[in-house]
Amino acid sequence: MAADSVAEGSAPSGVSRQTLAEAALRVLEREGFGGLSMRKVAAELGVKAASLYWHVRGKEQLLDLLTDALMADAELPPRRGDWRQQLREYSLRYRRHLLAKRDAARVVAGRLALGPHLLRLMEDQLDRLREAGFSNADAALASYLLGVYVQGFVLQEQVPLSGETEGASRSEAARAASDRLRALPEATFPNLVTLADDLAGPSMEERFVFGLERLLDGLAALLGETPAPSTAETASRESRQEVARPGR
């Protein structure tokens, strides 16, 4: 019986927190976040929903369990290069990891589930930040900042752009948006018309890398580092190449 259980008696055989998390992962992949429920997870396990309350008090605790399970196969980046290269790789890998799992960002965003898999990742990242020279407070806030940036960005990627673009790819929706912006009356919307391609043109990879590099610029300033524009531009190009690398 789990320590936080609210039921009494004997737990149903064959169901553990691990098998519960695995079943929730399968339901999430098949049904999406909107289709995830205690009833469907119980059905996946071949038990009644009431049996799950041996291990979780309700759906919120199920989501906590699922959040940590989603991080089970997250890979730590190698410890090579300077702190900026390592944090860039952390963020790129985290984005790929969340994108590879259906609605993962909708599960983890805003949720602090201190399970063993998340603790492993947090400990490693904080160690790198402190080793780079960040103060304890800045290391903690930097880790949080990078995490919510990646989660928030992927959350944007995993939801429809709008009802008007349902069924269209993001590139198709972006082209349609660009056409619509260019068609606006220029006298009323001079900036939107002029920047139509700049607003709608960049890929999600380019947008992600741009934001990530600006965050890393800000963290560099905390350490008294001021990378030259050419250095930042080179890093941005390297990040885009890393994101676009086949098999990633």
Protein Blocks (a to p, Z undefined) as FASTA:
>chain_A
ZZkbcbecjddehiafklmmmmmmmmmmmnommlgcfklmmmmnopafklmmmmbgblkl
mmmmmmmmmmmmpccdddedjfklmmmmmmmmmmmmmmmpghklmmmgopacdbfklmmm
mmmmmmmmmmnopafklmmmmmmmmmmmmmmmmmmmmpcfblklgoiafklmmmmmmmmm
mmpcfklmmmlmmmmmmmmmpcfklmmmmmmmmmmmmmmmmnopacdfklmmmmmmmmmm
mmmpghZZ
